[in-house]
Amino acid sequence: MLSIKKGLRPAVIPQKALILVVTEPIMKDFRKYYRIKGTPAEIYAALTNPFSITLWTGSQAKMKEEPETEFSLFDGDIEGKNLSFEKDSKIVQEWYFGDQDGKSIVTITLRSDRLYTRIELHHSNIPDEAFEDMVHGWDTYYFGALKEFFEK
């Protein structure tokens, strides 16, 4: 039984309360090192020359080694914009993910390692729902295919 003191009103609590929580999409970063037999100049050319890209991917590629140009790889499955190039050592690109607000930036750094090239990949701002596919794609279709091309 509810008792009310003089001058006080009971609090009214609705039967159903709706709590709305607005969150930002979850974004992830991916960083990995790869090692491929070949010089940094050879690997760099394979990543920036559209004819070379077509050879190791088996797919059409659109690429210019110029900042602020659009690129397309794997018959258009990957699209984006080239941001900067450092000849034979670094490539920075923005990769597009639909309507995503934040920029997804890919940085590929090449360093000589005797007869090999050590490749550092850093891919930032990957949508959570695309993360596992992106990791698989990097390992299998991108650097996996490039390694197979150079080391067969």
C-alpha positions as CSV (number, residue, x, y, z in Angstrom):
1,M,0.0,0.0,0.0
2,L,1.3,3.4,-1.0
3,S,1.2,6.1,1.6
4,I,1.5,9.8,0.7
5,K,2.7,12.5,3.1
6,K,0.9,15.7,3.0
7,G,2.2,18.0,0.3
8,L,4.0,15.3,-1.7
9,R,2.8,13.7,-4.9
10,P,3.7,10.2,-5.9
11,A,6.2,9.9,-8.9
12,V,4.6,8.6,-12.0
13,I,6.8,6.0,-13.8
14,P,5.6,4.9,-17.3
15,Q,5.0,1.2,-17.7
16,K,7.3,1.0,-20.7
17,A,10.4,3.1,-21.0
18,L,12.3,3.5,-24.3
19,I,16.0,4.1,-24.0
20,L,17.6,5.3,-27.3
21,V,21.4,5.0,-27.5
22,V,23.0,6.6,-30.6
23,T,26.5,5.3,-31.3
24,E,29.0,5.8,-34.0
25,P,29.8,2.9,-36.3
26,I,32.6,0.7,-35.1
27,M,35.7,1.2,-37.1
28,K,38.9,-0.9,-37.0
29,D,42.5,-0.6,-38.0
30,F,44.6,-3.3,-39.6
31,R,48.4,-3.4,-39.6
32,K,50.5,-6.3,-40.9
33,Y,54.0,-7.0,-42.3
34,Y,54.6,-9.0,-45.5
35,R,57.9,-10.1,-47.1
36,I,58.1,-10.7,-50.8
37,K,61.1,-11.7,-52.9
38,G,62.0,-8.7,-55.1
39,T,63.4,-5.2,-54.8
40,P,61.3,-2.3,-53.5
41,A,61.4,-0.8,-57.0
42,E,60.0,-4.0,-58.5
43,I,57.2,-4.3,-55.8
44,Y,56.4,-0.6,-56.2
45,A,56.1,-0.9,-60.0
46,A,53.8,-3.9,-59.5
47,L,51.5,-1.8,-57.2
48,T,51.4,1.3,-59.3
49,N,51.6,0.3,-62.9
50,P,48.1,-0.8,-64.2
51,F,49.6,-3.3,-66.7
52,S,51.6,-4.9,-63.9
53,I,48.6,-4.9,-61.6
54,T,46.6,-6.7,-64.2
55,L,49.3,-9.4,-64.5
56,W,49.3,-10.4,-60.8
57,T,45.6,-9.9,-60.1
58,G,44.2,-11.3,-63.3
59,S,41.7,-8.4,-63.3
60,Q,41.4,-5.0,-64.9
61,A,43.0,-2.1,-63.0
62,K,42.9,1.7,-63.4
63,M,45.9,3.4,-61.8
64,K,48.0,6.5,-62.2
65,E,51.0,7.3,-60.1
66,E,49.7,10.8,-59.4
67,P,48.2,12.2,-56.2
68,E,44.5,13.1,-56.3
69,T,43.7,10.6,-59.1
70,E,41.0,7.9,-58.8
71,F,42.0,4.2,-59.0
72,S,40.1,1.0,-59.4
73,L,41.4,-2.6,-58.8
74,F,40.0,-6.1,-59.2
75,D,37.5,-5.1,-61.9
76,G,36.1,-2.3,-59.8
77,D,35.8,-4.2,-56.5
78,I,38.2,-1.8,-54.9
79,E,38.0,1.9,-55.6
80,G,39.5,5.0,-54.1
81,K,41.8,8.0,-54.5
82,N,45.6,8.1,-54.6
83,L,46.8,10.6,-52.0
84,S,50.6,10.4,-52.2
85,F,53.6,8.5,-53.6
86,E,57.2,8.3,-52.6
87,K,59.0,6.5,-55.5
88,D,59.9,2.9,-54.6
89,S,59.1,3.3,-50.9
90,K,55.5,4.5,-50.0
91,I,52.0,4.6,-51.4
92,V,49.1,6.3,-49.5
93,Q,45.5,5.9,-50.7
94,E,41.9,6.5,-49.6
95,W,39.7,3.5,-50.1
96,Y,36.0,4.0,-50.5
97,F,33.3,2.1,-48.4
98,G,29.9,3.3,-49.7
99,D,28.5,6.2,-47.7
100,Q,31.2,6.1,-44.9
101,D,31.8,9.5,-43.4
102,G,35.4,8.9,-42.2
103,K,38.2,8.3,-44.6
104,S,39.7,4.8,-44.8
105,I,43.4,5.3,-45.4
106,V,45.8,2.6,-46.8
107,T,49.5,3.2,-46.3
108,I,51.9,0.8,-47.9
109,T,55.6,1.2,-47.0
110,L,58.4,-0.7,-48.8
111,R,61.9,-1.4,-47.3
112,S,64.7,-3.5,-48.6
113,D,65.4,-6.7,-46.8
114,R,68.3,-8.5,-48.6
115,L,66.8,-10.2,-51.6
116,Y,63.3,-9.4,-50.4
117,T,61.1,-6.4,-49.7
118,R,59.5,-5.9,-46.3
119,I,56.1,-4.4,-46.7
120,E,54.3,-2.6,-43.9
121,L,50.6,-2.3,-44.5
122,H,48.4,0.0,-42.3
123,H,44.7,0.2,-43.2
124,S,42.8,2.5,-41.0
125,N,39.1,3.2,-40.4
126,I,37.7,-0.1,-41.8
127,P,34.0,-0.6,-41.0
128,D,33.5,-3.4,-38.5
129,E,31.2,-5.3,-40.9
130,A,33.9,-5.3,-43.6
131,F,36.9,-6.0,-41.4
132,E,37.2,-9.8,-41.7
133,D,36.7,-9.7,-45.5
134,M,39.3,-7.0,-45.8
135,V,41.9,-9.0,-43.8
136,H,41.2,-12.0,-45.9
137,G,41.4,-9.9,-49.1
138,W,44.8,-8.4,-48.1
139,D,46.2,-11.8,-47.2
140,T,44.8,-13.8,-50.1
141,Y,44.0,-11.6,-53.1
142,Y,46.3,-8.7,-52.7
143,F,49.6,-9.5,-51.0
144,G,49.1,-13.3,-51.3
145,A,48.7,-13.0,-55.1
146,L,51.6,-10.5,-55.4
147,K,53.8,-12.9,-53.4
148,E,52.8,-15.8,-55.7
149,F,53.5,-13.7,-58.8
150,F,57.0,-12.8,-57.6
151,E,58.0,-16.1,-56.1
152,K,56.7,-18.7,-58.6
